[in-house]
Amino acid sequence: MRKFSVLCRKIHRYLTIPFVVLTLLVMVFTKGMVVNNLFFRWQRIFMLALAFTGVVMFGYPYYLKWKKK
C-alpha cells in the first residue's frame, strides 16, 4: 500500500501544474462569457482528479491507524 501512497502523491503533484495553467487560461479567455467549451471540461477533469488524490492523501494515515487496531 506504500507504493499506492507514493503514486498518489506524484499524480497529485504533477496534476496541479496543468490545473493551475488551465484555470488561468479559462479566466483569461472566457472573461464575461458563459461557454461550455473544452477548457471547462478539462478543468473539471483535473479538479476531480486533484480532489480524489487529495482525499486519499488526507485519509491514508487515518486508514493505517485504523488498520493497526
Number of C-alpha atoms within 10 A of each C-alpha: 8 8 8 10 15 12 13 17 16 12 15 19 13 11 16 15 10 13 19 14 12 17 17 11 15 16 13 10 10 14 9 8 8 7 9 9 10 9 16 16 11 15 19 13 12 20 16 12 17 20 13 14 20 17 11 16 16 11 11 15 12 10 11 11 9 9 8 6 5
